Every structure is written in C-alpha cells, then in structure tokens.
C-alpha cells in the first residue's frame, strides 16, 4: 500500500511538472495523428504570461507538490519518512524552464497568442483568481456527487455487470464449440 501511494505521489509530482502531458503530446505527435505547429516567439511570450497569471511557476508547482505530499501523508502517515526524498527529487529533476517551453508549445496548439493574452488578463483579475479557486472545488464536488449517485445504485449496476459477464462467458463457450 505504501509503495502504491509513493508511486502515486511521484506520478502526481511529475504530472505537476508537466511530464505526463508532454509524454501524451509526444505520443500523439509520434502517431502522426496531430502535427504540432511550431512555437512562435509571440506565442511563447503569451503562454509564459498566461502561466504567470495561473501561478504556473516553479514555486507554484513546488507549493502544489508540497500540498499534495501533505495530503498524502495525512491519508497515509507511514509516508512521512519519505517526504524529503520527493522534495529532493523535485529540486533535482524538475527543470521548469524546459517544462515551461514544452507546455507553451502544447498550449499554443489550442490558443492563439491573442487568446492567451486575454486569458492571462482575465486570470490576473480578482474574478479570474476567484474562478481559479472555485473551478477545482466544483470539480471535486461534482465528482463526489456522481460517486454518491453511483453508490446508491451499486447493486443494480453490479447485477448488470454480472449479467453481461455471464452473456460473454456463454458466447465464448458457444464460439469454442
């Protein structure tokens, strides 16, 4: 259990650094399903401005990683002796300048420089900052509400899954004959 939690925390830390997003984008590009536009200096500047407004800085990511670690330790107190390892790994392996440039390439595939500047302007306002705090909370609340609704119908869902498994098993047996 601790190893799983430690792996999750490290994965979360890497995700905060953008590596998972970059890896996914690399897979898409490698598959040839999407050719990335080059990052122009204008788009890079606008993306960096947006990142600043979103507090996507090395320190912002460090703070998020530390909050994630703190939460994991609260859930799994046995992790406490390992927290320093993750913090050292962050310092050693997270190269924000490289991550920032790769993220800028990815963001520039969706937003124009003008749109990124407008987003940065919005997220720099009080309303934008307030929305940054509210949106994740709404996401968590909607997830919990959906889980509660599913839990209310767990027996029914399980019965359907069992029924389908039986159908598939019977079909496989018929196919073997």
Number of C-alpha atoms within 10 A of each C-alpha: 8 11 9 9 16 19 12 13 21 18 14 18 25 18 15 20 25 19 18 15 16 17 11 11 19 15 13 14 13 11 10 10 9 13 12 15 10 11 18 13 10 12 23 21 17 25 30 20 19 25 20 15 20 17 15 19 17 19 11 15 20 19 12 16 23 17 12 16 24 16 13 19 19 12 11 14 12 13 18 13 9 12 17 11 11 17 15 11 14 20 12 9 10 20 12 16 11 11 16 20 16 19 21 22 21 20 19 23 15 10 16 15 20 13 16 23 20 14 20 21 14 16 21 18 12 10 11 17 15 12 14 13 11 11 11 11 12 11 11 11 12 12 12 12 12 12 11 12 11 13 12 11 10 12 11 12 13 11 11 12 12 12 12 12 12 12 12 12 12 12 11 11 10 9 8 7 5
